[in-house]
């Protein structure tokens, strides 16, 4: 049961990261900044997307810019903390709920 739950969390995190990549790619300014920061050329983005840590990197990029994070969270209709959880899951860490 734990493995099934972990797999479901990983799939959910991947789905959110793919959504984030679409969000970035949907705006030339966002895409240009992403490519500049990551050093990935536009011709290599498809190949890079197959690398294991790429999707975590996409979410890290979003999480590292508060304005971008808020805009993506609003478009994805999700809480920004969900994005942080997805980064943790994609990086192989377990996620514990924040405690007040």
Buried (B, 14 or more C-beta within 10 A) or exposed (E): EEEEEEEEBBEBBBEBBEBBBEBBBEEEEBBEBBBEEBEBEEEEBEEBBEEEEBBBBBBBBBBEBEEBBEBBBEEBEBEBEBBBBBBBBBEEEEBEEEEE
